[in-house]
Every structure is written in structure tokens, then in C-alpha cells.
């Protein structure tokens, strides 16, 4: 599986550059989610970063957000927010 290895991606949060390492399927899903919500990838990443608990990294928070969003496709009554995995 060629997508299994995380790839470093650059983001800008509150005007500061940072990077996250995400597997290609998570990155593609994250891009599609941002687009479907009418947000930029940096904007959605900033929301997730602002809402996350300090104990998890940004990449983990993004993966959990993607998972929560995908779960809403199974159960649409459970809409994710940026502060809940």
C-alpha cells in the first residue's frame, strides 16, 4: 500500500507556518471535507488546532476529525465540530 506512509504537508495557522505528517487518504479526505464545508484547508486546520486538547498533536487531531466527519456519513445526526474527535 503506497499511501500508508505519512507525508509531510505544510499548513499556515494564524499566520504561522507549521507542518503535519498525514497519510495520503487522510489528506485527500481532509481536502474534500474542507471544500465541502466551504473552508480553506488552512482555515479548517486552524479551527481543529484551536479546539484540540494539548495532549494530542495536530496530525492526530486532523485524523480524528476526518474519522468523525466520515462517521456522520453513516449517521448524519452526528455532525462533528472542530473540538470533538
Kinemage of the C-alpha trace (Angstrom):
@kinemage 1
@onewidth
@group {chain A} dominant
@subgroup {mainchain}
@vectorlist {calphas} color= white
{ca unk a 1} P 0.000 0.000 0.000
{ca unk a 2} L 1.834 3.083 -1.245
{ca unk a 3} L -0.382 5.548 0.700
{ca unk a 4} L 0.468 4.023 4.058
{ca unk a 5} L 3.479 6.191 4.804
{ca unk a 6} L 2.738 9.659 6.156
{ca unk a 7} L 3.845 12.589 4.012
{ca unk a 8} L 4.778 15.944 5.490
{ca unk a 9} L 2.387 18.748 4.497
{ca unk a 10} L 2.726 22.469 5.142
{ca unk a 11} L -0.071 24.499 6.702
{ca unk a 12} L -0.441 28.066 7.903
{ca unk a 13} L -2.227 28.554 11.235
{ca unk a 14} L -2.836 32.106 12.441
{ca unk a 15} L -0.159 33.324 10.018
{ca unk a 16} L 2.477 30.846 11.232
{ca unk a 17} L 3.796 28.004 9.081
{ca unk a 18} L 3.686 24.513 10.505
{ca unk a 19} L 3.691 21.017 9.128
{ca unk a 20} L 1.797 17.806 9.733
{ca unk a 21} L 2.545 14.286 8.592
{ca unk a 22} L -0.549 12.624 7.173
{ca unk a 23} L -1.170 9.579 5.051
{ca unk a 24} L -2.453 10.350 1.552
{ca unk a 25} L -6.006 9.007 2.159
{ca unk a 26} L -6.390 11.231 5.232
{ca unk a 27} L -5.018 14.252 3.365
{ca unk a 28} L -7.383 13.712 0.417
{ca unk a 29} L -10.359 13.286 2.754
{ca unk a 30} L -9.325 16.388 4.714
{ca unk a 31} L -9.156 18.434 1.486
{ca unk a 32} L -12.597 17.197 0.400
{ca unk a 33} L -14.108 17.946 3.808
{ca unk a 34} L -12.730 21.494 3.788
{ca unk a 35} L -14.076 22.006 0.282
{ca unk a 36} L -17.496 20.600 1.176
{ca unk a 37} L -17.682 22.974 4.147
{ca unk a 38} L -16.601 25.965 2.040
{ca unk a 39} L -13.387 26.395 4.020
{ca unk a 40} L -9.749 26.555 3.110
{ca unk a 41} L -7.530 23.744 4.273
{ca unk a 42} L -5.642 26.226 6.466
{ca unk a 43} L -8.894 27.579 7.893
{ca unk a 44} L -10.194 24.149 8.843
{ca unk a 45} L -6.799 23.143 10.249
{ca unk a 46} L -6.786 26.316 12.352
{ca unk a 47} L -10.251 25.501 13.733
{ca unk a 48} L -9.148 21.987 14.604
{ca unk a 49} L -5.912 23.256 16.151
{ca unk a 50} L -7.725 25.859 18.255
{ca unk a 51} L -10.188 23.260 19.555
{ca unk a 52} L -7.820 20.364 20.242
{ca unk a 53} L -6.659 19.363 23.653
{ca unk a 54} L -2.961 19.965 24.223
{ca unk a 55} L -2.247 16.280 24.722
{ca unk a 56} L -2.672 15.311 21.054
{ca unk a 57} L -0.740 16.523 18.052
{ca unk a 58} L -2.296 18.374 15.149
{ca unk a 59} L -1.954 15.423 12.770
{ca unk a 60} L -3.788 13.186 15.234
{ca unk a 61} L -6.489 15.824 15.711
{ca unk a 62} L -6.947 16.053 11.923
{ca unk a 63} L -7.198 12.268 11.579
{ca unk a 64} L -9.809 12.140 14.339
{ca unk a 65} L -11.746 14.988 12.728
{ca unk a 66} L -11.730 13.162 9.376
{ca unk a 67} L -12.918 9.981 11.079
{ca unk a 68} L -15.707 11.820 12.909
{ca unk a 69} L -16.796 13.521 9.687
{ca unk a 70} L -16.858 10.226 7.800
{ca unk a 71} L -18.907 8.674 10.589
{ca unk a 72} L -21.531 11.377 10.005
{ca unk a 73} L -21.923 9.977 6.519
{ca unk a 74} L -23.050 6.759 8.187
{ca unk a 75} L -25.117 8.554 10.860
{ca unk a 76} L -25.959 12.096 9.658
{ca unk a 77} L -27.457 13.050 13.046
{ca unk a 78} L -23.925 13.194 14.479
{ca unk a 79} L -22.299 16.271 12.911
{ca unk a 80} L -18.692 16.785 14.037
{ca unk a 81} L -17.344 20.013 15.398
{ca unk a 82} L -13.727 21.064 15.288
{ca unk a 83} L -13.349 20.362 19.012
{ca unk a 84} L -14.564 16.778 19.065
{ca unk a 85} L -12.922 13.744 17.591
